[in-house]
Amino acid sequence: MNLDPIKSSSIIFLGDSLTEGFDLHHHFGRNELVNMGISGNLTDHVIYRMEAVASKKPVKLFLMIGINDLFSGRIAEEVYRNTVIILDFILEHCNNTQILVQSVLPVNVALLFEDENINTVIYRLNQMLEKKCQSCDRLTFLNLHPDFLNTNAEMDKKYTFDGIHLSEAGYVLWAKFIEEYL
């Protein structure tokens, strides 16, 4: 996690290990970007951190969370409910913060030796998140998911080194996708 001070001019990236591994300064060269990704975080952990995030009233907040919840056995509806708690908290406590909800990325089940249905659950969760974002003008859904897919509807191996975590090519793709929203 980045220990730079968070200011009201900051753009916060909030999430789990995928976010934590995103070298924002390398990809964007901007000092106002703050990485608050923490490896292993579930939606519960992010809920716990919301007061600290909201107290800084960032100009933008990029959120990607949920994959660890799914791997821990939660169903998409549970992850969605917790994500809505996060979003509603920011909407209520940070009146001027634009929230960019990034889709949960697919995984490569062959590399993970995981249940092949996980990508179907991820897709369903992303559909729910997109619908939520359509209900509020301060929420923007960024659907990165399709850009990471291979022909088998799972994460392309060139974007991951273990089936879930991103390779440098994966971070380059992510950065390219969101640059216009910074």
C-alpha positions as CSV (number, residue, x, y, z in Angstrom):
1,M,0.0,0.0,0.0
2,N,1.2,3.5,-0.9
3,L,2.0,5.5,2.2
4,D,1.9,8.9,0.4
5,P,-0.5,11.3,2.1
6,I,-4.0,11.3,0.7
7,K,-5.3,14.8,-0.2
8,S,-8.6,16.0,-1.6
9,S,-6.9,16.3,-5.0
10,S,-5.9,12.6,-4.8
11,I,-7.1,9.8,-7.1
12,I,-7.4,6.7,-5.0
13,F,-7.1,3.1,-6.3
14,L,-8.8,0.8,-3.8
15,G,-8.8,-3.0,-3.9
16,D,-6.8,-6.2,-3.3
17,S,-3.5,-7.6,-4.6
18,L,-4.3,-6.8,-8.2
19,T,-4.5,-3.1,-7.2
20,E,-1.6,-3.3,-4.9
21,G,0.6,-4.6,-7.7
22,F,-0.4,-1.8,-10.0
23,D,2.6,0.6,-10.1
24,L,0.6,3.7,-10.8
25,H,3.6,6.1,-10.9
26,H,5.4,3.9,-13.4
27,H,2.4,3.6,-15.7
28,F,1.0,7.2,-15.4
29,G,3.8,9.3,-13.9
30,R,1.3,11.3,-11.8
31,N,1.9,12.2,-8.2
32,E,-1.8,12.5,-7.2
33,L,-2.4,8.8,-7.7
34,V,-2.6,6.8,-4.4
35,N,-2.6,3.0,-4.3
36,M,-4.6,1.6,-1.5
37,G,-4.7,-2.0,-2.7
38,I,-3.9,-4.6,0.0
39,S,-3.2,-8.2,-0.9
40,G,-5.8,-10.6,0.3
41,N,-8.5,-8.0,0.9
42,L,-12.1,-9.0,0.8
43,T,-15.0,-6.6,0.5
44,D,-15.3,-6.8,4.3
45,H,-11.7,-5.4,4.7
46,V,-12.5,-2.5,2.3
47,I,-15.7,-1.7,4.2
48,Y,-13.6,-1.6,7.4
49,R,-11.2,1.0,5.6
50,M,-14.0,3.2,4.3
51,E,-13.9,5.9,7.0
52,A,-10.2,6.5,6.4
53,V,-10.8,6.7,2.6
54,A,-13.8,9.0,2.9
55,S,-12.2,11.3,5.4
56,K,-9.7,12.3,2.6
57,K,-12.5,13.1,0.1
58,P,-10.6,12.2,-3.0
59,V,-11.5,13.7,-6.4
60,K,-11.8,10.2,-7.9
61,L,-11.9,6.6,-6.5
62,F,-11.1,3.6,-8.7
63,L,-12.5,0.4,-7.1
64,M,-11.7,-3.2,-8.0
65,I,-12.7,-5.7,-5.4
66,G,-14.4,-9.1,-5.1
67,I,-12.2,-11.8,-6.5
68,N,-10.9,-12.9,-3.1
69,D,-14.5,-13.1,-1.8
70,L,-15.4,-15.4,-4.7
71,F,-12.4,-17.6,-4.0
72,S,-13.4,-17.8,-0.3
73,G,-16.7,-19.3,-1.2
74,R,-19.0,-16.3,-1.3
75,I,-21.7,-16.1,-4.0
76,A,-21.9,-13.2,-6.4
77,E,-24.9,-11.7,-4.6
78,E,-23.0,-11.5,-1.3
79,V,-20.0,-9.8,-3.0
80,Y,-22.4,-7.4,-4.7
81,R,-24.1,-6.5,-1.4
82,N,-20.8,-5.7,0.2
83,T,-19.6,-3.7,-2.8
84,V,-22.8,-1.7,-2.7
85,I,-22.1,-0.9,1.0
86,I,-18.7,0.5,-0.1
87,L,-20.2,2.5,-2.9
88,D,-23.1,3.9,-0.9
89,F,-20.7,5.0,1.9
90,I,-18.5,6.9,-0.5
91,L,-21.6,8.5,-2.2
92,E,-22.9,9.6,1.2
93,H,-19.6,10.9,2.7
94,C,-17.8,12.2,-0.3
95,N,-20.2,14.4,-2.3
96,N,-17.7,15.4,-4.9
97,T,-15.9,12.1,-5.5
98,Q,-16.4,10.4,-8.8
99,I,-16.4,6.6,-8.3
100,L,-15.1,4.4,-11.1
101,V,-16.1,0.8,-10.5
102,Q,-13.8,-1.5,-12.4
103,S,-15.1,-4.9,-13.3
104,V,-13.7,-8.0,-11.6
105,L,-11.2,-9.5,-14.0
106,P,-11.6,-13.1,-15.4
107,V,-9.3,-15.8,-14.2
108,N,-7.5,-18.5,-16.1
109,V,-8.9,-21.7,-14.6
110,A,-6.3,-23.9,-16.3
111,L,-3.5,-22.2,-14.5
112,L,-5.4,-22.1,-11.2
113,F,-6.8,-25.6,-11.3
114,E,-10.0,-24.0,-10.1
115,D,-13.7,-24.6,-10.6
116,E,-14.5,-23.8,-14.2
117,N,-17.7,-22.0,-13.1
118,I,-15.8,-19.1,-11.4
119,N,-15.7,-17.1,-14.6
120,T,-19.5,-17.4,-14.9
121,V,-19.9,-16.1,-11.4
122,I,-17.5,-13.2,-12.1
123,Y,-19.5,-12.3,-15.2
124,R,-22.7,-12.3,-13.2
125,L,-21.2,-10.1,-10.5
126,N,-20.0,-7.7,-13.1
127,Q,-23.5,-7.5,-14.6
128,M,-24.9,-6.6,-11.2
129,L,-22.2,-3.9,-10.7
130,E,-22.8,-2.4,-14.1
131,K,-26.5,-2.1,-13.4
132,K,-25.8,-0.4,-10.0
133,C,-23.5,2.1,-11.7
134,Q,-26.3,2.9,-14.2
135,S,-28.4,4.0,-11.3
136,C,-26.2,7.0,-10.3
137,D,-24.4,9.6,-12.3
138,R,-21.5,9.6,-9.9
139,L,-20.8,5.9,-10.6
140,T,-19.0,4.8,-13.7
141,F,-18.6,1.2,-14.6
142,L,-15.4,0.4,-16.4
143,N,-15.7,-3.0,-18.0
144,L,-12.1,-4.2,-18.4
145,H,-13.3,-7.9,-18.3
146,P,-13.7,-8.5,-22.1
147,D,-10.3,-7.1,-22.9
148,F,-8.6,-9.7,-20.8
149,L,-10.4,-12.7,-22.2
150,N,-9.0,-15.4,-24.5
151,T,-11.1,-17.6,-26.9
152,N,-12.1,-19.9,-24.0
153,A,-13.7,-17.0,-22.1
154,E,-11.0,-17.0,-19.4
155,M,-8.1,-14.7,-18.7
156,D,-5.6,-14.8,-21.5
157,K,-2.3,-16.3,-20.3
158,K,-0.3,-13.4,-21.6
159,Y,-1.9,-11.2,-19.0
160,T,-1.3,-13.4,-16.0
161,F,1.5,-15.4,-14.4
162,D,-0.6,-17.6,-12.2
163,G,-4.1,-17.4,-13.5
164,I,-5.3,-14.5,-11.3
165,H,-2.4,-12.0,-10.7
166,L,-1.4,-9.8,-13.6
167,S,1.8,-9.9,-15.6
168,E,3.4,-6.7,-16.8
169,A,1.4,-7.1,-20.0
170,G,-1.8,-7.2,-17.9
171,Y,-0.9,-4.0,-16.1
172,V,-0.1,-2.3,-19.4
173,L,-3.5,-3.3,-20.7
174,W,-5.2,-2.1,-17.6
175,A,-3.4,1.2,-17.7
176,K,-4.2,1.7,-21.3
177,F,-7.9,1.1,-20.6
178,I,-8.3,3.5,-17.7
179,E,-5.9,6.3,-18.8
180,E,-8.7,8.4,-20.3
181,Y,-10.6,8.3,-17.0
182,L,-7.8,9.8,-14.9
